[in-house]
């Protein structure tokens, strides 16, 4: 990451100074050194934000789940039909229907 920041810093210096010289050549408007430094720092900070986001995404892609690599949450003792079945403890004792189910 440090190397990428130094590369971005060098590219910002070259790019901003080249753009400032082109502006000065074609429009006879001088961009003072203070403004050039602020442009360089702005480009550098924006680049650092994107490099940090890239590093976080790269690290997240390398992580593995704690339980191993799971492709199916249904175990050998469960079937798809059993997984969809409503367990008896979630039913209302008085009516025999699920309390979260809307009235029909």
Phi, psi and omega per residue, in radians:
X1 nan -0.663 3.132
X2 -1.073 -0.702 -3.135
X3 -1.113 -0.708 3.134
X4 -1.142 -0.640 3.113
X5 -1.171 -0.719 3.109
X6 -1.140 -0.667 3.089
X7 -1.131 -0.737 3.113
X8 -1.129 -0.661 3.119
X9 -1.114 -0.802 3.116
X10 -1.108 -0.743 3.119
X11 -1.133 -0.636 3.112
X12 -1.155 -0.740 3.133
X13 -1.081 -0.863 -3.112
X14 -1.136 -0.796 -3.097
X15 -1.132 -0.802 -3.121
X16 -1.173 -0.748 3.137
X17 -1.175 -0.652 3.078
X18 -1.139 -0.739 3.112
X19 -1.146 -0.700 3.132
X20 -1.139 -0.697 3.095
X21 -1.158 -0.680 3.106
X22 -1.135 -0.723 3.097
X23 -1.093 -0.754 -3.126
X24 -1.154 -0.651 -3.107
X25 -1.231 -0.771 -3.028
X26 -1.529 -0.411 -3.059
X27 -2.085 -0.059 -3.085
X28 0.994 0.558 3.061
X29 -1.935 2.156 -3.107
X30 -1.571 2.237 3.029
X31 -1.668 2.009 -3.070
X32 -1.192 2.822 -3.072
X33 -1.081 -0.624 -3.136
X34 -1.054 -0.772 3.138
X35 -1.161 -0.655 3.106
X36 -1.106 -0.751 3.136
X37 -1.116 -0.701 3.118
X38 -1.143 -0.668 3.084
X39 -1.141 -0.725 3.121
X40 -1.093 -0.790 -3.142
X41 -1.151 -0.655 3.095
X42 -1.099 -0.803 3.098
X43 -1.087 -0.728 -3.126
X44 -1.122 -0.782 -3.122
X45 -1.163 -0.687 3.096
X46 -1.122 -0.719 3.098
X47 -1.115 -0.679 3.127
X48 -1.133 -0.635 3.096
X49 -1.106 -0.805 3.137
X50 -1.188 -0.638 3.087
X51 -1.149 -0.685 3.094
X52 -1.134 -0.725 3.094
X53 -1.121 -0.696 3.107
X54 -1.120 -0.709 3.122
X55 -1.138 -0.691 3.106
X56 -1.148 -0.749 3.133
X57 -1.152 -0.704 3.114
X58 -1.108 -0.705 3.118
X59 -1.187 -0.639 -3.141
X60 -1.203 -0.573 3.127
X61 -1.226 -0.456 -3.123
X62 -1.442 -0.295 -3.107
X63 -1.209 2.560 3.086
X64 -2.011 2.631 3.111
X65 -1.126 2.671 -3.098
X66 -1.150 -0.552 -3.091
X67 -1.514 0.140 -3.074
X68 1.682 -2.934 -3.139
X69 -1.589 1.860 -3.087
X70 -1.836 2.153 3.097
X71 -1.834 -0.366 -3.095
X72 -2.455 2.244 -3.112
X73 -1.447 -0.179 3.116
X74 -1.478 2.171 3.120
X75 -1.433 -3.091 -3.133
X76 -1.186 -0.469 -3.110
X77 -1.522 -0.042 -3.113
X78 -2.071 2.663 3.055
X79 -2.154 2.949 3.139
X80 -1.127 -0.622 3.138
X81 -1.188 -0.680 3.133
X82 -1.233 -0.513 3.141
X83 -1.229 -0.516 -3.120
X84 -1.485 -0.248 -3.097
X85 -1.205 2.466 3.128
X86 -1.418 2.206 3.115
X87 -1.189 2.596 -3.057
X88 -1.144 -0.499 -3.105
X89 -1.240 -0.276 3.128
X90 -1.518 -0.104 -3.128
X91 -1.480 2.618 3.080
X92 -1.269 2.299 -3.062
X93 -1.141 -0.580 -3.059
X94 -1.426 -0.663 -3.028
X95 -1.805 -0.347 -3.123
X96 1.359 0.250 3.120
X97 -2.126 2.871 -3.116
X98 -1.279 2.199 -3.122
X99 -1.186 -0.351 3.134
X100 -1.507 -0.188 3.135
X101 -1.355 2.363 -3.136
X102 -1.214 2.701 3.124
X103 -1.210 2.520 -3.135
X104 -1.869 nan nan
